[in-house]
Amino acid sequence: MTSFVVQRSGRAATAGELAPLAFAGYAHFTAMQVRGGRVRGLDLHLERLRFASEEMFGAALPDDRVRSHLRAAIEAGPDDLSLTATVYSTAGEFTVAGPEAELEVLVRTGPAASGPRGPLALAVVEHERELPAVKHVGEVAKTYYLRQAAAQGFDDAAFADRRGRLTEASIWNLAFWDGDAVVWPEGEMLGGTTMGIVRRQLDRLGIAQRVQEVTSADLPSLAGAVVMNSWTPGVAVHRIGSTPLPEAPAFLDALHRAYDAEPLTAP
């Protein structure tokens, strides 16, 4: 079996079906890691796709249909893999979609991933994503600021909004540690599925957490920072802008324990 497949609505996608999508940018997606044919936080991924479809298209596909497409792609690959499910409309972009437009699911799988080892240094750039609550495609700024940060000697970029609040990073959620509790930044951002998994499992483990505004001026008072996404529940960050951050092994351990406590579910 191959570790890479591309399927449209549960079957192998043809070049003719993929060609129009190569030049399109109006769609949304979710990304996940599959282990042993199962997924952590499947309910959060389905919720994300429903919400984004309603927001962008005014309608959503039934969960059962989405799950069947995920299942078909997973069964076509090895037990462990990365999976991205993208929802788009046959109406395309730059048009007003009529009632005849249908939603389709494009699923791509590839080798399993676990993210960089870290620790990372993040540049701070002022940037606010359009439709921040939606994981949508075509976000050129993410790659642009990542590459600008790398050219300046950083590993990646963290975003600050117009009020100076640190919200998220290029393809990551941010989380901080005050020595006793996990601190989630307040602001307009994408709520990651891994973040959702960690938050509910931290509650079950009895580990304190709170949401508050975090600016660059607040960083010296914090005891650690991480980034997280579908690859990993935590990669240590040792510097944001010019501010160094201490190592926080207890923080990383808590995040990974919370993530590991989430059961794996078959689509």
N, C-alpha and C positions, 0 to 999 in steps of 0.2 A: 504494500500500500504506500502511496505517496504522502508526504507531509504537507502538500500544498494542493488545494483544490479551489476552484471558483465555481459556485453554483448560483443560478438564478431560479428562485422559487422551487428549490429542491432538486434541480437537475443541472448537469454540466452546462455552463454558460458558453454560448458560441461567440466567435469573434464579432459577428454582426450585431449581437446584443450588447456586447461590451463597448464597441466603438463609439456610440453616441455618449456613453457615460464617461469616456476618457476626456471629453471636452465639456462636461457639465459640472456644476458646483452647487446644486440645490438638493441636498439630501442630508440625512442624519444617520448616526450609527452608534453602536456600542461595541466595546472590545473586551474580550475575556480570555482567561487562561483555562484550558480544559485539562484535567488530570484524571486519568483512568476513565475517560469518557464522561466525566461529570464536571459540574461547574459550581463554584461558590457564588452565592447571591443571585441565583437565577431569577428570583422574584424582582430584584432590583433592576436587573437588565431588562426584563419585560416591562416593568413600570417605566423605565427610561424611554423605551421605544414607543410605548403608548402615548406618554406625555408629549414627546417631541413630534410625533405624527399629528396629534391633535393641534399642536401649536403651529406646525408648518403647513399641514394639508387639510386640517379641519375634520379628519377622520383617522381611524387607526385600524390596523389589522387585528383579528382575533388572536389571543395568546396561543391557542392551540395550533393555528397555522404557522405562527412564528416558530414555535417549539418544533414543529415537524421539519421545518427547513434547517434549524440548528442541528437536529438529530441526524438528518440526511448527510450533512457535511461532516459531522463528527464520525459517523459510521464509515465514511469514505477515507478516513485518515488513521494515523496511529492513536494510541490511547492518550498520549500527552501532546497537546498542540496549542497554538494561539488561534483565536477565532475573532473575526470582525464581521458583524452583521449590519448591513447598510440598507436603509429604507428610502426609496425614491418614488417619484410619481412618473407615470408614462407621459404626463403632460410636459415634462422637461422644465426648463427655466425660461425666464423672460417672457412668459405667457400667463394668461389668466386661465387657470385649470377649469374645465367644464365638468359636468357630472359624469362624462364618459371616462375620465381619467382614473386609472387604477393605481394602487400601491403595489410595489414589487419589493422583494427582499433579495439582496445580493450578499452571499456569504463567501468569505475568503478564509482559508486556513493556512497556517504555516508552522514552522518549528516553534516549539514551546520556548518561552522567554521568562527571565527572572529579573531583568533590569540590571543597571550598573552596580558595582560594589560600593562606590562612594569612599570617603565622604566627598560631597560636592560643594563647589563655590558657585553662588548665584549672583549674577548682576541684577540690579533693580532698574526696571524701565517702567515708565508711565504708559499703561495700556489698559483699555477696557474692552472686552470682547462684545461683539454684537450678539444678541440673544444668548446671554451668558448661561442661562439654565439649560440650554440645548447643546448637545454634543454634535455639532454640524460640521460638514466638510467645507473645504475651500478656505481655510483660515491661514492665509499667507503670512500673517503677522507672527504666528507661532514659530515658523521656521526662520523667518527673517530675524527675529529677536534672539533666537537660539544661536544663529550664526554670528550675529553681531556680538553677542556675549562671548562666544568662543574666540573671536578675533581679539577680544580684550583680555584674554587669559582666564575667563570663567568657564564653567562646565555647562551652564544653562542660564536661563533668565527667569526671575520672579517678577510678577506684575504688581504695580501699585496703581490704585485708581486716582482720580483727580483730587481726592481728599487725602491722598498719601497712605491709604490703607493697603497693606499687603493682602492680596486676595488669593492668588493661585500662581502657578508657574506655567511654562510653555505647554507641557502635556501632563502636568502633575497637579495634585492638590497639595497644599501646605498644611503642616501641623507643627505645633510648638509644645514645649514642656516647661513648666514653671518649677519643677522639682518635686511636685506632688500631684499635679493634674495635667491632663492633655488640654491644650488650648487650641481651639479651632478659630481661624480668622473670620471676622464678620465682614460681609461685603457681597456684592453681586458676583457670582462665580458658578461654575459647573459643580454640582454635587456628585462627586465620583461614586461609583458603585463600591469600590474598595473602601472609600471613606464611610459609606453607609454600613458596610459589613463591620468595619472596625468599631464604629460608634455603638452599634447595638450590642456587639460582643463585649466591649468595655463596660457597658452597663451591667451585663450579666456577670462579669468578673468582679464588679464592685470597684472599678478604677475610676477615679473622679475625672470629669471633663467639663469644659464650659466653652462658650462662644464669646469672643470679645474682639474689639478692634485692635489690630496690631499694626503699628507703623515702624519705620526704620528706627525711630527714636526709642521704641519700646524694646528693641532687640537686646541691649545690654542687660536688661533685667530678667531675661529668659535663660533657661538652663539647657536648652537644646532645640533642634529643629530637624524636620525630615520632609522629604517629598514622598508621595505615594501615587500609584495609579494601578491599572489592571495587572501590571507586571509584579508588583510588590507592595506590601503594606508599609514599607518604610526603608528609605535610603537616607543615611545621615547627611546633614548639611553642616559644614564647619564654618561657612562664611556667607553672609548675605550683604552685598555691597562691600563696604569697607569694615563691616562689623564682624569680628570672629565670634563663633558660638562654641560652647564647650561640648565635649563628647558626652553623650547621654545613653550609656548602654542599658540602663533600666527602662528608659523610654522606648528604645528600639525593641527590647524584649517584650514589653507590654503590648506594643502594636502587633508584633508577630504572634504572640500568644493569642491575642484577640482574633486575628485573622485565621489562625489554625483551628480555632474553636468553632468556626463557621462550618456547618456540614456541607459536603459536596452533594449536588443533586443532578440527576440525569434529566435532560430536556424531555 
